[in-house]
Structure formats: structure tokens, C-alpha cells
Amino acid sequence: MGGERSMLYAMASIKMNRGMLKKRKVRDLKDVLYKVSGKTELELKNLSSSELELIKKQIRAQAKKDAIWRISSYFIALIVSVLLICLVIWFFTG
């Protein structure tokens, strides 16, 4: 019957992938990512509550600015695309 060999290879591939996932250590990957990115972890446990609230406010303000920027860029892209479609329709019908 056809397909038996392909199923055998698929099962062997799945077993091999599973074995590779077991060998990979998540901690090693995190260490490599921290070394590559140059970022350090924040020590938030050592901050006072007022400093923590200040950081939260700054993060929320930045997130709000990012959301407004994203929405406005989508709106501008929508307007440009509608105008472009209208221009193409006007060009080919006129």
C-alpha cells in the first residue's frame, strides 16, 4: 500500500524532533539571549512602593503614546489607500 513509508518517515521525524527538544535547555537559551541583547534584569524588589508606582505610570504613559501613534498611522494609511483607489477608479473611468 502507498503511504506507509511516508508515515514511517513522519513518525521517525517526530521522534527525532521530540528528542532534540528534550536536549535543549531553556536556561541556556535565556543566558545566551541576555548576553546577546545586552539587557539586564530590573531589580524591582529593592524599590520602594512610590518608585514602583512611578515606573508603572511611566510604562502606562508610554504604552498610551504607542497606542495613539499606532491608531493614527493605521488611520492615515486607510485614508491614503482610499484616495489611491478613488484616483485609480477616476483615472480608468474618466
C-alpha positions as a LaTeX table, in Angstrom:
\begin{tabular}{lrrr}
\hline
Residue & $x$ (\AA) & $y$ (\AA) & $z$ (\AA) \\
\hline
Met1 & 0.00 & 0.00 & 0.00 \\
Gly2 & 1.14 & 3.51 & $-0.74$ \\
Gly3 & 1.94 & 5.95 & 2.00 \\
Glu4 & 3.31 & 3.52 & 4.53 \\
Arg5 & 6.86 & 4.66 & 4.02 \\
Ser6 & 5.95 & 8.33 & 4.29 \\
Met7 & 4.13 & 7.68 & 7.57 \\
Leu8 & 7.16 & 5.79 & 8.85 \\
Tyr9 & 9.41 & 8.74 & 8.00 \\
Ala10 & 6.95 & 11.18 & 9.57 \\
Met11 & 6.88 & 9.20 & 12.82 \\
Ala12 & 10.68 & 8.97 & 12.83 \\
Ser13 & 10.93 & 12.73 & 12.26 \\
Ile14 & 8.55 & 13.42 & 15.14 \\
Lys15 & 10.57 & 11.18 & 17.46 \\
Met16 & 13.80 & 12.90 & 16.43 \\
Asn17 & 12.30 & 16.38 & 16.97 \\
Arg18 & 10.99 & 15.36 & 20.37 \\
Gly19 & 14.44 & 14.14 & 21.35 \\
Met20 & 16.00 & 17.40 & 20.21 \\
Leu21 & 13.51 & 19.40 & 22.28 \\
Lys22 & 14.33 & 17.39 & 25.39 \\
Lys23 & 18.04 & 18.05 & 24.95 \\
Arg24 & 17.60 & 21.81 & 24.62 \\
Lys25 & 17.83 & 23.63 & 27.91 \\
Val26 & 15.72 & 26.74 & 28.32 \\
Arg27 & 18.07 & 28.29 & 30.83 \\
Asp28 & 20.97 & 28.12 & 28.40 \\
Leu29 & 18.90 & 29.89 & 25.76 \\
Lys30 & 17.92 & 32.65 & 28.19 \\
Asp31 & 21.55 & 33.20 & 29.16 \\
Val32 & 22.55 & 33.45 & 25.51 \\
Leu33 & 19.75 & 35.92 & 24.78 \\
Tyr34 & 20.72 & 38.12 & 27.71 \\
Lys35 & 24.35 & 38.12 & 26.61 \\
Val36 & 23.45 & 38.96 & 23.01 \\
Ser37 & 20.92 & 41.66 & 23.80 \\
Gly38 & 22.98 & 43.36 & 26.50 \\
Lys39 & 19.89 & 43.83 & 28.65 \\
Thr40 & 19.88 & 43.33 & 32.37 \\
Glu41 & 17.04 & 42.36 & 34.63 \\
Leu42 & 15.45 & 45.06 & 36.77 \\
Glu43 & 15.61 & 44.60 & 40.47 \\
Leu44 & 12.08 & 45.69 & 41.30 \\
Lys45 & 12.03 & 44.03 & 44.70 \\
Asn46 & 14.52 & 46.59 & 46.04 \\
Leu47 & 12.40 & 49.59 & 45.01 \\
Ser48 & 10.04 & 51.41 & 47.32 \\
Ser49 & 6.35 & 51.45 & 46.55 \\
Ser50 & 6.41 & 55.09 & 45.41 \\
Glu51 & 9.24 & 54.39 & 42.97 \\
Leu52 & 7.41 & 51.33 & 41.71 \\
Glu53 & 4.25 & 53.39 & 41.13 \\
Leu54 & 6.31 & 55.99 & 39.25 \\
Ile55 & 7.73 & 53.29 & 36.97 \\
Lys56 & 4.23 & 51.89 & 36.37 \\
Lys57 & 2.92 & 55.36 & 35.45 \\
Gln58 & 5.80 & 55.86 & 33.01 \\
Ile59 & 5.17 & 52.48 & 31.41 \\
Arg60 & 1.45 & 53.17 & 31.10 \\
Ala61 & 2.08 & 56.62 & 29.60 \\
Gln62 & 4.49 & 55.16 & 27.04 \\
Ala63 & 2.00 & 52.41 & 26.17 \\
Lys64 & $-0.73$ & 55.01 & 25.68 \\
Lys65 & 1.51 & 57.08 & 23.38 \\
Asp66 & 2.40 & 53.97 & 21.40 \\
Ala67 & $-1.27$ & 53.02 & 21.02 \\
Ile68 & $-2.22$ & 56.51 & 19.84 \\
Trp69 & 0.67 & 56.51 & 17.34 \\
Arg70 & $-0.33$ & 53.07 & 16.04 \\
Ile71 & $-4.00$ & 54.01 & 15.62 \\
Ser72 & $-3.17$ & 57.29 & 13.89 \\
Ser73 & $-0.77$ & 55.57 & 11.50 \\
Tyr74 & $-3.46$ & 52.99 & 10.61 \\
Phe75 & $-5.94$ & 55.80 & 10.02 \\
Ile76 & $-3.53$ & 57.70 & 7.76 \\
Ala77 & $-2.76$ & 54.52 & 5.82 \\
Leu78 & $-6.51$ & 53.91 & 5.39 \\
Ile79 & $-7.07$ & 57.43 & 4.07 \\
Val80 & $-4.15$ & 57.17 & 1.64 \\
Ser81 & $-5.32$ & 53.80 & 0.34 \\
Val82 & $-8.91$ & 55.03 & $-0.15$ \\
Leu83 & $-7.65$ & 58.10 & $-2.00$ \\
Leu84 & $-5.41$ & 55.93 & $-4.15$ \\
Ile85 & $-8.31$ & 53.61 & $-5.03$ \\
Cys86 & $-10.51$ & 56.61 & $-5.87$ \\
Leu87 & $-7.75$ & 58.04 & $-8.06$ \\
Val88 & $-7.35$ & 54.76 & $-9.94$ \\
Ile89 & $-11.12$ & 54.45 & $-10.46$ \\
Trp90 & $-11.33$ & 58.07 & $-11.64$ \\
Phe91 & $-8.38$ & 57.58 & $-13.99$ \\
Phe92 & $-9.82$ & 54.48 & $-15.68$ \\
Thr93 & $-13.44$ & 55.69 & $-15.88$ \\
Gly94 & $-12.73$ & 59.27 & $-16.88$ \\
\hline
\end{tabular}
